[in-house]
């Protein structure tokens, strides 16, 4: 059983490192994903000018933050699921895994509500 726990720890560390690397490598792709026409529309929109630029920056930052938190939450749910499966009936390990899943889901809900709130506020400005 100790070898299974060592394997699980190595797998968890490798999965976390791969997820972090993938997240940091995907951020430039997300930033450059806006088509040039959308950028031109934002520049040529006229009207409030600086306010629309700030709104765009805030919206882009919130989108990137949401993607990063979403990826982290999914990784935490997967790790907690593996921890739950390999807990061997130990009540503290199963409780810890359940709490990790619960907190990851709560984190996803908070991020979703934050994005809704920010979009609402930006639409009113």
Contact map, one row per residue, 1 for C-alpha under 8 A:
11111000000000000000000000000000000000000000000000000000000000000000000000000000000000000000000000000000000000000000000000000
11111100000000000000000000000000000000000000000000000000000000000000000000000000000000000000000000000000000000000000000000000
11111110000000000000000000000000000000000000000000000000000000000000000000000000000000000000000000000000000000000000000000000
11111111000000000000000000000000000000000000000000000000000000000000000000000000000000000000000000000000000000000000000000000
11111111100000000000000000000000000000000000000000000000000000000000000000000000000001000000000000000000000000000000000000000
01111111110000000000000000000000000000000000000000000000000000000000000000000000000000000000000000000000000000000000000000000
00111111111000000000000000000000000000000000000000000000000000000000000000000000000000000000000000000000000000000000000000000
00011111111100000000000000000000000000000000000000000000000000000000000000000000000000000000000000000000000000000000000000000
00001111111110000000000000000000000000000000000000000000000000000000000000000000000000000000000000000000000000000000000000000
00000111111111000000000000000000000000000000000000000000000000000000000000000000000000000000000000000000000000000000000000000
00000011111111100000000000000000000000000000000000000000000000000000000000000000000000000000000000000000000000000000000000000
00000001111111110000000000000000000000000000000000000000000000000000000000000010000000000000000000000000000000000000000000000
00000000111111111000000000000000000000000000000000000000000000000000000000000000000000000000000000000000000000000000000000000
00000000011111111100000000000000000000000000000000000000000000000000000000000000000000000000000000000000000000000000000000000
00000000001111111110000000000000000000000000000000000000000000000000000000000000000000000000000000000000000000000000000000000
00000000000111111111000000000000000000000000000000000000000000000000000000100000000000000000000000000000000000000000000000000
00000000000011111111100000000000000000000000000000000000000000000000000000000000000000000000000000000000000000000000000000000
00000000000001111111110000000000000000000000000000000000000000000000000000000000000000000000000000000000000000000000000000000
00000000000000111111111000000000000000000000000000000000000000000000001100100000000000000000000000000000000000000000000000000
00000000000000011111111100000000000000000000000000000000000000000000000000000000000000000000000000000000000000000000000000000
00000000000000001111111110000000000000000000000000000000000000000000000000000000000000000000000000000000000000000000000000000
00000000000000000111111111000000000000000000000000000000000000000000000000000000000000000000000000000000000000000000000000000
00000000000000000011111111100000000000000000000000000000000000000001001000000000000000000000000000000000000000000000000000000
00000000000000000001111111110000000000000000000000000000000000000000000000000000000000000000000000000000000000000000000000000
00000000000000000000111111111000000000000000000000000000000000000000000000000000000000000000000000000000000000000000000000000
00000000000000000000011111111100000000000000000000000000000000000000000000000000000000000000000000000000000000000000000000000
00000000000000000000001111111110000000000000000000000000000000010000000000000000000000000000000000000000000000000000000000000
00000000000000000000000111111111000000000000000000000000000000000000000000000000000000000000000000000000000000000000000000000
00000000000000000000000011111111100000000000000000000000000000000000000000000000000000000000000000000000000000000000000000000
00000000000000000000000001111111110000000000000000000000000000010000000000000000000000000000000000000000000000000000000000000
00000000000000000000000000111111110000000000000000000000000100000000000000000000000000000000000000000000000000000000000000000
00000000000000000000000000011111111000000000000000000000000000000000000000000000000000000000000000000000000000000000000000000
00000000000000000000000000001111111000000000000000000000000000000000000000000000000000000000000000000000000000000000000000000
00000000000000000000000000000111111101100000000000000000000000000000000000000000000000000000000000000000000000000000000000000
00000000000000000000000000000001111111100000000000000000000000000000000000000000000000000000000000000000000000000000000000000
00000000000000000000000000000000011111110000000000000000000000000000000000000000000000000000000000000000000000000000000000000
00000000000000000000000000000000001111111000000000000000000000000000000000000000000000000000000000000000000000000000000000000
00000000000000000000000000000000011111111100000000000000000000000000000000000000000000000000000000000000000000000000000000000
00000000000000000000000000000000011111111110000000000000000000000000000000000000000000000000000000000000000000000000000000000
00000000000000000000000000000000000111111111000000000000000000000000000000000000000000000000000000000000000000000000000000000
00000000000000000000000000000000000011111111100000000000000000000000000000000000000000000000000000000000000000000000000000000
00000000000000000000000000000000000001111111100000011000000000000000000000000000000000000000000000000000000000000000000000000
00000000000000000000000000000000000000111111110010000000000000000000000000000000000000000000000000000000000000000000000000000
00000000000000000000000000000000000000011111110000000000000000000000000000000000000000000000000000000000000000000000000000000
00000000000000000000000000000000000000001111111010000000000000000000000000000000000000000000000000000000000000000000000000000
00000000000000000000000000000000000000000011111110000000000000000000000000000000000000000000000000000000000000000000000000000
00000000000000000000000000000000000000000000111110000000000000000000000000000000000000000000000000000000000000000000000000000
00000000000000000000000000000000000000000000011111110000000000000000000000000000000000000000000000000000000000000000000000000
00000000000000000000000000000000000000000010111111111000000000000000000000000000000000000000000000000000000000000000000000000
00000000000000000000000000000000000000000000000111111100000000000000000000000000000000000000000000000000000000000000000000000
00000000000000000000000000000000000000000000000111111110000000000000000000000000000000000000000000000000000000000000000000001
00000000000000000000000000000000000000000100000111111111000000000000000000000000000000000000000000000000000000000000000000000
00000000000000000000000000000000000000000100000011111111100000000000000000000000000000000000000000000000000000000000000000000
00000000000000000000000000000000000000000000000001111111110000000000000000000000000000000000000000000000000000000000000000000
00000000000000000000000000000000000000000000000000111111111000000000000000000000000000000000000000000000000000000000000001000
00000000000000000000000000000000000000000000000000011111111100000000000000000000000000000000000000000000000000000000000000000
00000000000000000000000000000000000000000000000000001111111110000000000000000000000000000000000000000000000000000000000000000
00000000000000000000000000000000000000000000000000000111111111000000000000000000000000000000000000000000000000000000000000000
00000000000000000000000000000000000000000000000000000011111111100000000000000000000000000000000000000000000000000000011000000
00000000000000000000000000000010000000000000000000000001111111110000000000000000000000000000000000000000000000000000000000000
00000000000000000000000000000000000000000000000000000000111111111000000000000000000000000000000000000000000000000000000000000
00000000000000000000000000000000000000000000000000000000011111111100000000000000000000000000000000000000000000000010000000000
00000000000000000000000000000000000000000000000000000000001111111110000000000000000000000000000000000000000000000010000000000
00000000000000000000000000100100000000000000000000000000000111111111000000000000000000000000000000000000000000000000000000000
00000000000000000000000000000000000000000000000000000000000011111111100000000000000000000000000000000000000000000000000000000
00000000000000000000000000000000000000000000000000000000000001111111110000000000000000000000000000000000000000110010000000000
00000000000000000000000000000000000000000000000000000000000000111111111000000000000000000000000000000000000000000000000000000
00000000000000000000001000000000000000000000000000000000000000011111111100000000000000000000000000000000000000000000000000000
00000000000000000000000000000000000000000000000000000000000000001111111110000000000000000000000000000000001100100000000000000
00000000000000000000000000000000000000000000000000000000000000000111111111000000000000000000000000000000000100000000000000000
00000000000000000010001000000000000000000000000000000000000000000011111111100000000000000000000000000000000000000000000000000
00000000000000000010000000000000000000000000000000000000000000000001111111110000000000000000000000000000000000000000000000000
00000000000000000000000000000000000000000000000000000000000000000000111111111000000000000000000000000001101100000000000000000
00000000000000000000000000000000000000000000000000000000000000000000011111111100000000000000000000000001000000000000000000000
00000000000000010010000000000000000000000000000000000000000000000000001111111110000000000000000000000000000000000000000000000
00000000000000000000000000000000000000000000000000000000000000000000000111111111000000000000000000011001000000000000000000000
00000000000000000000000000000000000000000000000000000000000000000000000011111111100000000000000000011001000000000000000000000
00000000000000000000000000000000000000000000000000000000000000000000000001111111110000000000000000000000000000000000000000000
00000000000100000000000000000000000000000000000000000000000000000000000000111111111000000000000000000000000000000000000000000
00000000000000000000000000000000000000000000000000000000000000000000000000011111111100000000000011011000000000000000000000000
00000000000000000000000000000000000000000000000000000000000000000000000000001111111110000000000010001000000000000000000000000
00000000000000000000000000000000000000000000000000000000000000000000000000000111111111000000000000000000000000000000000000000
00000000000000000000000000000000000000000000000000000000000000000000000000000011111111100000110010000000000000000000000000000
00000000000000000000000000000000000000000000000000000000000000000000000000000001111111100000110011000000000000000000000000000
00000000000000000000000000000000000000000000000000000000000000000000000000000000111111110000000000000000000000000000000000000
00001000000000000000000000000000000000000000000000000000000000000000000000000000011111110000000000000000000000000000000000000
00000000000000000000000000000000000000000000000000000000000000000000000000000000001111111100110000000000000000000000000000000
00000000000000000000000000000000000000000000000000000000000000000000000000000000000011111100000000000000000000000000000000000
00000000000000000000000000000000000000000000000000000000000000000000000000000000000000111110110000000000000000000000000000000
00000000000000000000000000000000000000000000000000000000000000000000000000000000000000111111110000000000000000000000000000000
00000000000000000000000000000000000000000000000000000000000000000000000000000000000000001111111000000000000000000000000000000
00000000000000000000000000000000000000000000000000000000000000000000000000000000000000000111111100000000000000000000000000000
00000000000000000000000000000000000000000000000000000000000000000000000000000000001100101111111110000000000000000000000000000
00000000000000000000000000000000000000000000000000000000000000000000000000000000001100101111111111000000000000000000000000000
00000000000000000000000000000000000000000000000000000000000000000000000000000000000000000011111111100000000000000000000000000
00000000000000000000000000000000000000000000000000000000000000000000000000000000000000000001111111110000000000000000000000000
00000000000000000000000000000000000000000000000000000000000000000000000000000001101100000000111111111000000000000000000000000
00000000000000000000000000000000000000000000000000000000000000000000000000000001000100000000011111111100000000000000000000000
00000000000000000000000000000000000000000000000000000000000000000000000000000000000000000000001111111110000000000000000000000
00000000000000000000000000000000000000000000000000000000000000000000000000011001000000000000000111111111000000000000000000000
00000000000000000000000000000000000000000000000000000000000000000000000000011001100000000000000011111111100000000000000000000
00000000000000000000000000000000000000000000000000000000000000000000000000000000000000000000000001111111110000000000000000000
00000000000000000000000000000000000000000000000000000000000000000000000000000000000000000000000000111111111000000000000000000
00000000000000000000000000000000000000000000000000000000000000000000000011011000000000000000000000011111111100000000000000000
00000000000000000000000000000000000000000000000000000000000000000000000010000000000000000000000000001111111110000000000000000
00000000000000000000000000000000000000000000000000000000000000000000000000000000000000000000000000000111111111000000000000000
00000000000000000000000000000000000000000000000000000000000000000000100010000000000000000000000000000011111111100000000000000
00000000000000000000000000000000000000000000000000000000000000000000110010000000000000000000000000000001111111110000000000000
00000000000000000000000000000000000000000000000000000000000000000000000000000000000000000000000000000000111111111000000000000
00000000000000000000000000000000000000000000000000000000000000000000000000000000000000000000000000000000011111111100000000000
00000000000000000000000000000000000000000000000000000000000000000100100000000000000000000000000000000000001111111110000000000
00000000000000000000000000000000000000000000000000000000000000000100000000000000000000000000000000000000000111111111000000000
00000000000000000000000000000000000000000000000000000000000000000000000000000000000000000000000000000000000011111111100000000
00000000000000000000000000000000000000000000000000000000000000000000000000000000000000000000000000000000000001111111110000000
00000000000000000000000000000000000000000000000000000000000001100100000000000000000000000000000000000000000000111111111000000
00000000000000000000000000000000000000000000000000000000000000000000000000000000000000000000000000000000000000011111111100000
00000000000000000000000000000000000000000000000000000000000000000000000000000000000000000000000000000000000000001111111110000
00000000000000000000000000000000000000000000000000000000001000000000000000000000000000000000000000000000000000000111111111000
00000000000000000000000000000000000000000000000000000000001000000000000000000000000000000000000000000000000000000011111111100
00000000000000000000000000000000000000000000000000000000000000000000000000000000000000000000000000000000000000000001111111110
00000000000000000000000000000000000000000000000000000000000000000000000000000000000000000000000000000000000000000000111111111
00000000000000000000000000000000000000000000000000000010000000000000000000000000000000000000000000000000000000000000011111111
00000000000000000000000000000000000000000000000000000000000000000000000000000000000000000000000000000000000000000000001111111
00000000000000000000000000000000000000000000000000000000000000000000000000000000000000000000000000000000000000000000000111111
00000000000000000000000000000000000000000000000000100000000000000000000000000000000000000000000000000000000000000000000011111
